[in-house]
């Protein structure tokens, strides 16, 4: 009987490995016969992060996991300290890594053993994938360095989003008497503010109505997708109610600055690349709070109310900074 059970587990693992390989290929090469290695590395970063979130201290587990992958790759011989590092826009990283997280959840649903065995399985799959892509002429050091940087960076997104939500719930709502709506406004406004601060004055664009610039649209996309993932009904009503005239920007400065005083301490301690990464982390946190406000069978706020409110906050704070940059130029 023990032999049968071992064989059964082996068969199951083989099937799951095939499912994992097929899904990774489908996600990273939807219109091609070859894997897009850059996209695949971003998907793997999400796969690793989601696997580590099964444990109580995922940040510490990340260090161990990346070390084990390096060991499996025998990186002491082949690590290229000067290998180029892929640094995608946070929206691209978030989009691709979230596919990896979804993939990890799907595979884990059919897993027959403990979480530690699953982590080992994912580590082995990751190392084997990198070795396979090395055959295509890619540097092992470059592949590993990119995986390392993107996984650490995406874990920082996840930690920042969760910690920011905890702060506004415990300090602002629990201590200051804010509503969930206030928290959504404060986090959304901080995301727009930080994005605008990351731009040169000639790239910071004033706009009216729903015709928002691409760089702001990408941060909004992070916020809206996070809200939908956490239970906010999907729909096209995010931009309803945005100011369509040339009235001066009216950012919710007080709420934004209140959140910022806590956020700065947290974000400065995490391995986030720049202010755009900070904006992305704030947008993810805002998306989760939108879901808290508008998700479930009996939401505290109707989605048609809270969604445009978040859009107005992120847009007005962005335009407020742009107006100051224009005046200083």
N, C-alpha and C positions, 0 to 999 in steps of 0.2 A: 504493500500500500504506500509506503514511504517513497518507493521508486516511482510509482505512478504520480504521486503528488509533485515530486521534483520534476518529472517530465512535463507535467501539466503546466507548472510555473515557467519552465523553459519555453514551452510552446507559446504561452501567453506573452512572455517578454519578447519573443521573436515577432509576434503579431503586432505588439505595441511599438516595437522598433520600426517595423515597416510602416505603420500608421504615422509615426513621428516623422520619418524621412519623407513620406509622400506629402504630408501637410506642410512641412518646411519648404519643400520645393514649390508647392502650389501657392503658398503665401509670398515667396520671394521671386517667383518667376511666372506670374499669371499669364503672360502673353509671349513667353519665350521657352525654348527647349533647354536653356542653360540657367543654372541658379545665378541670381544676382547676389554675389558674395557680400556686398556691402549691406543690402537689405537683410540677407540671411544672418549676418552677425548681429544686427539690431534685433531681429526676432529672437535669436539665441539669448541676447541679454535679458529680454523679457521672460523667456523660458526659465532662465536661472533665477531671476528675482522672484518670480511666482513660486518656484520650488522652495526657495529659502523662506518665503513668508509662511510656510507651513510650520515654522519653528518660532520659539519665543523671542530669540535674539537674532533676527535675520542679518543684521549688519556684521556681527561677529562670524556668522556662518558663511557670509560672502568671502571673507578673508580666507577661510579654510577651503572653500570650494574652488576659488581661483588658484590657490596653491596646489590643490590636487590635480586640477586640469593642467597646470604648468608641469607638474611632476609626470603626468601621463604623456605629455608631449616631449619630455626630456629637454626642457627649455634651458637647462644649465649650459647646454652645448650650442643651442640654436637661437637663443634670444638675441634679437637685433635691437640694441638700445637706441638706435637712431632711425628705426622704422617709422614711416609716416603714420599719423593717427587720423582716422576718419573723425570729423567733427561736424555731424549733421545739425541742422536747425532743430531746436527742441520739439517742434511739431512733428517732424519726420521721425525723430527718435521715439516720441510718445506713441505715434500711430503704429509703427512697426513693432515696438516692444510690447504693446498691448496685444498684438496678435500672438506674440510668443506666450504671454500670460494666459490667453484663452486656450492656446494649444496645450499648455501644461495642465490646466484644469481638466480639459477633455481626456488627456491621457491618464491623469491621476484617478479619475472616476472608475477606470477599469483596472486599476492597480490592485494586486492581491497581497502585497506585502507592506511592511511598515514605511513610514516617511523617510527614514534614513536610507533604506534600500532604494527608494525612488530617487533621492538626491544622488546616490552613487550611480544609478542608471543614467541620469541626466548628465552627470559629469563625464561618464564614458562616451555617451552619444556626442557631446560637445567636442571632446578631444578628437574623436574619430572624424567628425565633420571637418575640423580644421586640417587634419592630416590628408583628407580627401581633396580639399581645395588646394593644398600645397602642391599636389601633383599637376595642377593647372598652371604652375609657374609662380604662384604667389608665395611671398616670404612667410615662413612660419612665425617669425618674430612680429611681422606686421599684422598678421591675422590675430595673434594672441594679444598684442598690445591694444589693438582696436577693440577686441572683445572685452579686455580688462577695463579700458577707459569707459566704454559705453555701459557696461554692467554696473560699475561703480557710480557713474553719473545717473543712470536710471534708478538705481536704489536710492540715491539722494533725492530724486524727484518724489519717490514713494514716501520716504521718511518725512520729507518736508511737507507734503500734502497732508499726511496724517497728523503730524505734530501741529501744523497750523490750525487744522480743524479742532484738535484737542484744546489748543490755546483759546480760540474764540468761544468754544463751548464752556470751558471751565472759568476763564477769566472774564470775558466780555458778557456772555449770557448769564453764567452763574454768579459772577461777582459784580458786574456793572448794571445788570438788569436789561441788557440788550435783548432784542427779539432775534429769531433766526433770520428774519428779513434784514435786520441791521448787519448781521454777520456776513450775509451774502453781498450786501452793498460794499462793506469795508474791504473784503477780500477781492472782489471784482475790481474795485477802484484801484487797489494796490497793484494788481496785475497790469492794468492799463498804464498806470503811473510809471512802473519800472520798465515796461517796454519802451515808452517814450523817452525815458532817461537814457536808454541804451543807444539811441539814434543820434546821428548828426542833425543839425538844424535843417539842412536841406532835404533830409529824408523824412522828417517828422511832418506829416501832412494834415492840414485841417480839411474836414469833409462835412457833408451834410446828409442827413437821411441814412439810408441803409447802404450807401455806396462807400463802404469802408476800405482803406488801403490793405494790400495783401499781407503786410507784416502784422497788422492788427488782426486781420481775419484769421491768421494762423494761430494766434494765441486764443482768440475766441473759439476756434475749433477745438482746442484742447479743453477749454472749459465746458463747452456744450457736449462733447463726446463723453467727458467724465460724468457729467450729470446724467446722461442717458444710461451709461453703464451702471450707475448706482440707483436707477429706478425712476428717473424723471421721464414722463412720456415723450417720445420723439415727436417732432412736428416742425412746421415752418414758421412758428410765431415768435422766434427769438428777436427779430429786428422790428417787430411792430412797435410803434410809438417812439422811435428814435426821432430826435429833432430834425425836421426837414428844412429849417430856415437858417438864417445867419445870426441867430442869437449868440451872445458870448457863451463860452463853455461854463458849466455850473457843476464842477466836481464836488462830491461829498467829502470835502477835505477833512472835517473833524473825525468822521468814522474811519477814513483811510489812515490818517495819522495815528489814531489810537491803535489800529491793528499793526501799523508799521513799527511802532515802538517795540512790540513783541517779536514781530517777524524778523527784524534785522538781526537780533541776537541769535536766532535759530539759523537763518540762511547763511550767515557769515561763518558758521561752524561746519557747514556741509560742503562736500567737494562739487559744488556747482560752478560752471565755467564762467558765467558772466551775468549781467543784468537780465538778458533774455531768458536764461535758465531760471533766474529768480521769478520773472514774470510767468513762466510756464508753471512753476511750482505753485504760485499763488492762484493761477487759473485752475489748476487741478483741485486745489482746496476749495475754491469757490464753487466748482462744479459739484463737489460732494455735498456742500452745504445747500446748494440748490435742490439736490435730491432729498436732503433731510426736510427741506421746507415743502416740497411739492410731490414727494413720492408717497406710495402706499395707497390704501383704499380710501382713507379719509385724510387727505393732505391738509396741513396747516394753512397753506396758501395755494391757490389755483395756479397751475403751470403758466397759464396765459397772463398771470400777473407777475410772478416772480422772475420769469425768464426775461421779459423786456426790461425789468428793473435792473437785473444784472448787466444786461447789454448797455443800458444807459450809464451805469456806473463806470464800466470799463472804458466806454467811449468818451465820456465827459472828462474823466481823469487823464486819459491819453491826450485829448485836445487841450486840456489846461496846461500841460507841460509843453506841448508844441507851440502854444501861443507865447509862452515865456521865452522859448528858444528863438522864435521868430523875432521877438522884440529885442533880444540880446545880439542877434546876428548883425 
